[in-house]
Amino acid sequence: MALPPPRVLLASTDAAARADAGDCFRLRAHELACLPHVINIGVQKAGTGELQTWLGAHPRLLPHGGEVHFFDTLRREPPCGRPRGRAALRLRYARFLWRRRRLTAAEASGKLLYEKTPAYFDQARPEVVMCAVPSARLLLMLRMPTARAVSAYRMCQRELQLKWCRSSFDAALARVLTLSGNRSVPSLRKAALRREPHFRRLLMMGQYALHLRRWLRVVPPRRVGVVWLEQFKYDPFACLAAVEDFLGLEHHAYREMATKNSAGLWVIGKSKSSVIRPPESRPSASSIAALEAFYSPWQRRLKELLLNYNLSLVHTPAPPLALNT
């Protein structure tokens, strides 16, 4: 079923005060800046870009493309308690979102507008996001936290080559994680973490339950949908169907467009998963075991949240997905 045309408002404070997800502001005669219906809030290295590529093939969905980084880079919290503050935030967000690509009414008509910035999950304030788009739906893509941490560190070494990721993963982890006393769960060396803020964020991003609770204090659970990268790799078609149901879209014939890459994964077009990279050094078994033990309590808490609030869009687990570890 086609979506109705967007509501087009004047780019004024009075109009923006009553704007919401999917509404558009008229900037010039034929140019619009629109608020998204849905935001993919994370997490990093969990396939948010791959999901956007697939969703971009849907005739009723219009992705922004790339990463926006609006809410995670705000220097001052907007005065959302006042109508003028809410209006200013909505206008600023819509203009920022489409600053490099102005929309026309024809492009936006009948489309679900979509943006993704995986840094939002742990760095944006949910209150501010909901101030800008009160009725937006939020997608959250997760990945088993140990694999996510290792992947993020490798990306830093391979692509960013920053100072904080020059040492091996084993050495970096040993500096900040330790087994103390008779505890079976490793603890973080807080003093060491203060000296390594980037690695601190890399590790703490995997404490999914901690961050998800922040969002659930503000966003109604019915408007939050969770998909795992492991599920998406295992059966992207089931995941896409679940996402379409969550967003109220008709099912698209993705299987007719998809092909398998050299790794045996289903892809659409040019995918990051199709890129062949040289072999990379693997963390030691002891480092993997320590990380698994560190994340284990957080995984149990996450499982309770997902079950209690019915957040999972796909209910058939894919190997090696195991939330009770």
C-alpha positions in Angstrom: 0.0 0.0 0.0 1.4 3.4 -1.0 2.1 5.9 1.7 0.3 9.2 1.6 2.1 12.3 0.3 4.2 14.1 3.0 2.8 17.0 4.8 4.7 20.1 3.5 5.1 22.9 6.0 6.6 26.3 5.8 10.2 26.5 7.1 9.0 28.6 10.0 9.1 28.3 13.8 5.3 28.1 14.1 5.0 25.3 11.5 8.0 23.4 12.8 6.6 23.3 16.3 3.9 20.9 15.2 6.1 18.9 12.8 6.8 15.2 13.2 8.4 12.2 11.5 7.8 12.3 7.7 6.9 16.0 7.6 8.7 18.2 5.1 9.7 21.9 5.1 9.6 23.9 1.9 12.9 25.7 1.4 12.4 27.0 -2.1 9.8 26.6 -4.8 10.7 23.0 -5.6 13.0 22.0 -2.8 12.1 20.2 0.4 14.0 19.2 3.6 12.1 16.3 5.4 12.2 14.6 8.7 12.7 10.8 8.5 10.1 8.2 9.4 12.7 5.7 10.6 16.2 6.0 12.0 18.7 3.1 12.3 20.5 4.0 15.5 23.2 1.4 15.5 25.4 -0.4 16.2 28.7 0.2 14.5 30.2 -2.8 12.6 26.8 -4.6 12.8 25.7 -4.4 9.1 23.8 -1.1 9.2 25.2 -0.1 5.8 24.4 -3.5 4.3 20.8 -3.3 5.5 20.5 0.2 4.1 21.7 -1.1 0.7 18.9 -3.7 0.7 16.2 -1.3 1.9 17.3 1.2 -0.7 16.0 -1.3 -3.4 12.5 -1.1 -2.0 10.3 1.2 -4.2 8.6 2.7 -1.2 11.7 3.5 0.9 14.0 6.5 0.4 17.3 6.2 2.3 19.3 9.3 3.0 22.6 7.4 2.3 25.8 7.5 4.2 25.9 8.4 7.9 24.4 11.7 9.1 26.0 12.2 12.6 23.6 14.9 13.6 22.5 13.9 17.1 25.8 12.5 18.2 27.7 15.8 17.4 25.4 18.3 19.0 27.5 20.5 21.2 24.7 21.9 23.3 21.4 20.2 24.3 18.6 22.0 22.6 15.8 23.5 24.8 13.2 20.9 24.0 11.1 21.9 26.9 9.9 24.9 24.9 8.0 24.9 21.6 10.5 27.3 20.0 13.3 25.0 21.0 11.6 22.0 19.5 10.8 23.9 16.4 14.4 25.1 15.9 15.8 21.5 16.4 13.4 20.1 13.8 14.3 22.7 11.2 18.0 22.3 11.9 17.8 18.5 11.7 15.8 18.5 8.4 18.2 21.0 6.8 21.3 19.2 8.0 19.9 15.8 6.8 19.4 17.0 3.2 22.0 19.7 3.0 23.8 17.9 0.1 20.7 16.6 -1.6 17.6 18.6 -1.7 14.4 16.7 -2.2 11.5 17.4 -4.5 7.9 16.7 -3.7 7.9 14.0 -6.4 10.8 12.2 -4.7 9.4 12.3 -1.2 5.8 11.5 -2.2 4.7 8.0 -1.1 8.1 7.2 0.4 9.3 6.2 3.8 12.3 8.4 4.6 15.2 6.6 6.3 18.4 7.7 7.9 21.1 5.7 9.7 23.9 6.7 12.0 25.2 3.8 14.1 26.9 6.1 16.6 23.5 7.3 17.8 23.1 4.1 19.9 25.7 4.9 22.5 26.4 8.6 21.9 23.1 10.4 21.1 20.6 11.5 23.7 17.3 9.6 23.2 15.4 12.6 24.6 16.8 14.9 21.9 16.1 12.4 19.1 12.5 12.0 20.2 12.2 15.8 20.6 13.0 16.1 16.8 10.9 13.2 15.6 8.5 12.1 18.3 6.7 9.3 16.3 9.8 7.9 14.4 10.5 4.2 14.4 13.9 3.1 15.5 15.8 0.2 14.0 18.7 -1.3 16.0 21.1 -3.8 14.4 23.3 -5.7 16.9 26.1 -8.2 16.5 27.6 -10.6 19.0 29.7 -8.2 21.1 33.0 -10.0 21.0 33.0 -10.2 17.2 31.9 -6.6 17.0 34.7 -5.4 19.1 37.3 -7.3 17.2 35.9 -6.1 13.9 35.9 -2.4 15.0 39.5 -2.7 16.2 40.6 -4.2 12.8 38.8 -1.5 10.9 40.8 1.1 12.9 44.0 -0.7 12.1 43.2 -1.3 8.4 41.4 1.9 7.4 42.0 4.6 10.0 45.4 3.7 11.2 45.1 5.8 14.3 47.6 5.9 17.2 45.2 4.2 19.7 44.9 1.0 17.6 48.5 0.5 16.6 49.3 -2.3 19.0 47.8 -5.8 18.7 44.3 -6.4 19.9 45.7 -8.8 22.6 48.0 -6.1 23.9 45.3 -3.4 23.9 42.9 -5.7 25.8 45.4 -6.8 28.3 46.0 -3.1 29.3 42.4 -2.5 30.3 40.8 -5.9 31.2 41.9 -8.0 34.2 40.7 -10.9 36.3 40.7 -9.8 40.0 40.5 -12.0 43.0 38.2 -15.0 42.8 35.9 -13.3 40.2 35.2 -15.3 37.0 34.1 -12.2 35.1 36.9 -9.8 34.0 36.8 -6.3 35.3 37.9 -3.1 33.6 41.0 -1.2 34.8 39.4 2.3 35.2 42.6 4.2 35.3 43.9 2.5 32.2 40.6 3.2 30.4 40.8 6.9 31.2 44.0 7.0 29.2 42.4 5.1 26.3 39.0 6.7 25.7 38.7 5.2 22.2 39.3 1.7 23.3 36.9 2.3 26.2 34.1 3.2 23.9 34.9 0.2 21.7 34.4 -2.1 24.6 31.5 -0.4 26.3 29.5 -0.2 23.1 29.0 -4.0 23.4 27.2 -3.5 26.8 24.0 -3.4 24.7 21.6 -3.6 27.7 23.1 -0.5 29.3 22.5 1.6 26.2 19.2 0.0 25.2 17.7 0.9 28.6 18.4 4.6 28.0 16.4 4.4 24.8 13.5 2.5 26.4 13.1 5.1 29.0 12.1 7.5 26.3 10.8 5.5 23.3 7.8 3.3 23.5 9.0 -0.3 22.9 6.5 -0.9 20.1 8.5 1.6 18.0 11.9 -0.1 18.5 12.9 -3.1 16.4 16.0 -5.2 16.8 17.8 -7.4 14.2 21.1 -9.2 14.6 23.8 -9.2 11.9 24.1 -13.0 12.4 20.4 -13.4 11.5 20.8 -11.1 8.5 23.7 -13.1 7.2 21.9 -16.4 7.8 18.6 -15.4 6.1 18.5 -11.8 4.8 15.1 -12.4 3.2 13.4 -13.3 6.5 15.0 -10.3 8.1 13.9 -7.9 5.4 10.4 -9.3 5.6 10.4 -8.7 9.3 11.7 -5.1 8.9 9.1 -4.4 6.2 6.3 -5.6 8.6 7.8 -3.4 11.4 7.8 -0.3 9.1 4.4 -1.1 7.5 5.8 -1.7 4.0 4.6 -4.3 1.5 7.1 -7.1 0.9 9.5 -6.5 -2.0 10.9 -9.2 -4.2 14.5 -9.1 -3.0 15.2 -12.6 -3.9 14.8 -11.8 -7.6 17.5 -9.1 -7.3 20.0 -10.8 -5.0 23.1 -12.8 -5.9 25.6 -14.7 -3.9 29.1 -13.4 -3.5 32.4 -15.3 -3.2 31.8 -15.8 0.5 28.4 -17.4 -0.1 26.5 -14.4 1.3 23.4 -13.0 -0.4 24.0 -9.4 -1.6 22.4 -6.7 -3.7 24.7 -4.7 -5.9 28.2 -3.9 -4.7 28.4 -4.9 -1.0 31.1 -4.5 1.6 30.8 -8.2 2.3 31.9 -8.8 -1.3 35.3 -7.1 -0.8 38.2 -9.6 -0.5 40.6 -8.5 2.1 44.1 -10.0 2.9 44.2 -12.3 6.0 44.4 -10.5 9.3 45.9 -11.6 12.6 43.4 -13.1 14.9 43.2 -12.4 18.7 44.4 -15.2 20.9 41.9 -17.7 22.3 42.5 -16.3 25.8 41.6 -12.8 24.7 38.4 -14.1 23.1 37.5 -16.0 26.2 38.1 -13.0 28.4 35.9 -10.8 26.2 33.1 -13.5 26.1 33.2 -13.6 29.9 33.2 -9.8 30.2 30.1 -9.5 28.0 28.3 -12.6 29.4 26.4 -10.7 32.2 25.4 -8.0 29.7 24.1 -10.5 27.2 21.9 -12.0 29.9 20.5 -8.6 30.7 19.9 -7.9 27.0 18.0 -11.2 26.6 15.7 -10.1 29.4 15.1 -6.8 27.8 14.4 -8.3 24.3 12.0 -10.8 25.8 10.2 -8.5 28.2 9.6 -5.8 25.6 9.2 -8.0 22.6 11.8 -6.1 20.6 13.2 -8.8 18.4 11.8 -8.6 14.8 13.2 -12.1 13.9 12.5 -14.8 16.4 14.4 -17.7 14.8 18.0 -17.5 16.0 20.8 -18.0 13.6 24.0 -19.8 14.5 26.1 -18.8 16.4 23.6 -16.5 18.0 23.2 -17.3 21.7 22.1 -14.6 24.1 22.3 -16.8 27.2 26.1 -17.0 27.1 
